[in-house]
Amino acid sequence: MSRSGSGAAMALLLLSACASAPPAPTPAAATFNPAAMIAAIDHAGVADSRELVVRPLSDGNIAGLKEDLGDLRAPDRLAENARQLDLALDTHPDDAELLQARAENAILQRDLATAERMARRAAAVGAQAGPHCRRHWETVVQVLHANPADGDALAEAEASRDACTVAAPPRY
């Protein structure tokens, strides 16, 4: 082999040793952490003392249902709570609090499609400002982070979440 041929072979060998296959994308299931998602949603729902807080009107029947369900996040009751929430949504389809509870339940059950659908419905029918609004949109943001999707959809959800924070009117 000529000197230039062996030099080219050596260069090719060095380059192939340096080059490696790009890392495989991490599947959503490997990075999916429902507890962290719920913690972020809870944090988004904390009101700042200087912001406008809009509380949705609640139905007394819904309050009773929530008491009957108890801890909506109890791991041993997730399926039963989902069933009960679905039944309640049959009669109260536009209750943002129920929709949000069902979205969070879906996250804990690893059902991201249902979580996003319920959170978007809650955002559409619920408060358009304040911690409840932020909670709905943070749920969508968390689902989009866990299930890599269209970057534009994530940016839209983040902007909607951020738009929920409105300064309270001045008090005189």
C-alpha positions as CSV (number, residue, x, y, z in Angstrom):
1,M,0.0,0.0,0.0
2,S,1.3,3.4,-0.9
3,R,2.0,6.0,1.7
4,S,-0.9,8.2,0.6
5,G,-3.2,5.2,0.5
6,S,-2.3,4.2,4.1
7,G,-2.6,7.8,5.3
8,A,-6.1,8.0,3.8
9,A,-7.0,4.7,5.4
10,M,-5.7,5.8,8.7
11,A,-7.6,9.1,8.5
12,L,-10.8,7.2,7.6
13,L,-10.2,4.8,10.5
14,L,-9.7,7.8,12.9
15,L,-12.8,9.5,11.7
16,S,-14.9,6.4,12.0
17,A,-13.7,5.9,15.5
18,C,-14.7,9.5,16.4
19,A,-18.0,9.4,14.8
20,S,-20.7,7.6,16.6
21,A,-24.4,7.2,16.1
22,P,-26.4,10.0,17.5
23,P,-28.0,9.1,20.8
24,A,-31.4,7.6,20.5
25,P,-34.2,9.9,21.6
26,T,-35.4,9.2,25.1
27,P,-38.9,7.8,24.9
28,A,-41.6,9.8,26.8
29,A,-42.2,6.9,29.1
30,A,-38.6,6.9,30.4
31,T,-38.8,10.6,31.3
32,F,-42.4,10.6,32.3
33,N,-42.7,11.6,36.0
34,P,-46.4,12.1,37.1
35,A,-45.4,13.2,40.6
36,A,-43.2,16.0,39.2
37,M,-45.9,17.0,36.7
38,I,-48.5,17.3,39.5
39,A,-46.1,19.2,41.6
40,A,-45.5,21.7,38.8
41,I,-49.3,22.0,38.3
42,D,-49.8,22.6,42.0
43,H,-47.1,25.2,42.0
44,A,-48.8,27.0,39.1
45,G,-52.0,27.2,41.1
46,V,-50.5,29.2,43.9
47,A,-51.7,32.7,44.0
48,D,-49.4,35.7,44.4
49,S,-50.7,38.3,46.8
50,R,-50.5,41.0,44.0
51,E,-52.4,39.2,41.4
52,L,-56.1,39.0,40.4
53,V,-57.7,35.8,41.7
54,V,-60.8,34.6,39.9
55,R,-62.6,31.8,41.6
56,P,-65.1,29.9,39.6
57,L,-68.6,29.4,41.0
58,S,-69.0,26.0,42.4
59,D,-72.0,23.7,42.5
60,G,-72.9,22.3,45.9
61,N,-73.3,18.8,44.3
62,I,-69.8,19.0,43.0
63,A,-68.4,19.8,46.5
64,G,-70.3,16.8,47.8
65,L,-68.9,14.6,45.1
66,K,-65.4,15.7,45.8
67,E,-65.9,15.0,49.5
68,D,-67.2,11.5,48.6
69,L,-64.2,10.8,46.4
70,G,-61.7,11.8,49.1
71,D,-58.1,12.0,48.0
72,L,-58.3,12.2,44.2
73,R,-54.7,11.3,44.0
74,A,-54.8,8.1,46.1
75,P,-52.9,5.5,44.0
76,D,-55.2,2.7,44.9
77,R,-58.3,4.6,43.8
78,L,-57.2,6.2,40.6
79,A,-59.4,4.1,38.3
80,E,-62.5,4.4,40.6
81,N,-62.0,8.1,40.9
82,A,-61.7,8.4,37.1
83,R,-65.0,6.6,36.7
84,Q,-66.7,8.8,39.3
85,L,-65.3,12.0,37.7
86,D,-66.4,10.8,34.3
87,L,-70.0,10.2,35.6
88,A,-70.0,13.7,37.2
89,L,-68.8,15.2,34.0
90,D,-71.7,13.6,32.2
91,T,-74.1,15.8,34.2
92,H,-71.7,18.8,34.6
93,P,-69.7,18.8,31.4
94,D,-68.6,22.5,31.8
95,D,-67.3,22.4,35.4
96,A,-63.7,23.5,35.2
97,E,-62.9,22.1,38.6
98,L,-64.1,18.6,37.6
99,L,-62.3,18.8,34.3
100,Q,-59.1,19.8,36.0
101,A,-59.4,17.0,38.6
102,R,-60.0,14.5,35.7
103,A,-56.9,15.9,33.9
104,E,-54.7,15.4,36.9
105,N,-56.2,11.9,37.5
106,A,-55.3,11.1,33.9
107,I,-51.7,12.2,34.4
108,L,-51.4,9.9,37.4
109,Q,-52.9,7.1,35.2
110,R,-50.4,7.9,32.5
111,D,-53.1,8.9,30.0
112,L,-51.7,12.0,28.5
113,A,-54.2,12.3,25.7
114,T,-57.1,12.5,28.2
115,A,-55.1,14.8,30.5
116,E,-54.5,17.3,27.7
117,R,-58.1,17.1,26.4
118,M,-59.6,17.7,29.9
119,A,-57.2,20.5,30.7
120,R,-57.9,22.3,27.4
121,R,-61.7,22.0,28.1
122,A,-61.1,23.3,31.6
123,A,-59.2,26.3,30.2
124,A,-61.9,27.0,27.7
125,V,-64.8,27.0,30.2
126,G,-63.0,28.1,33.4
127,A,-61.5,31.3,34.7
128,Q,-59.5,33.2,32.2
129,A,-57.1,34.8,34.8
130,G,-55.5,33.8,38.0
131,P,-54.3,30.6,39.6
132,H,-57.1,28.3,38.3
133,C,-56.4,29.5,34.7
134,R,-52.6,28.9,35.2
135,R,-53.3,25.5,36.6
136,H,-55.2,24.4,33.5
137,W,-52.6,25.7,31.1
138,E,-49.7,24.3,33.2
139,T,-51.3,20.9,32.8
140,V,-51.2,21.3,29.1
141,V,-47.6,22.5,29.2
142,Q,-46.6,19.5,31.3
143,V,-48.3,17.0,29.0
144,L,-46.6,18.6,26.0
145,H,-43.2,18.4,27.7
146,A,-43.8,14.7,28.6
147,N,-45.0,13.8,25.1
148,P,-42.8,15.7,22.7
149,A,-44.9,17.4,20.2
150,D,-45.1,20.4,18.0
151,G,-42.9,23.2,19.5
152,D,-45.5,25.7,18.4
153,A,-48.1,24.0,20.5
154,L,-45.8,24.1,23.6
155,A,-45.0,27.8,23.0
156,E,-48.7,28.6,22.7
157,A,-49.6,26.7,25.9
158,E,-46.7,28.5,27.8
159,A,-47.9,31.9,26.5
160,S,-51.5,31.1,27.5
161,R,-50.3,30.0,31.0
162,D,-48.3,33.2,31.4
163,A,-51.2,35.3,30.3
164,C,-53.2,34.0,33.2
165,T,-51.2,36.1,35.6
166,V,-53.0,39.5,35.9
167,A,-52.1,42.2,38.4
168,A,-54.9,42.9,40.9
169,P,-56.5,46.3,40.5
170,P,-55.1,49.0,42.8
171,R,-56.8,49.4,46.1
172,Y,-57.3,52.9,47.4
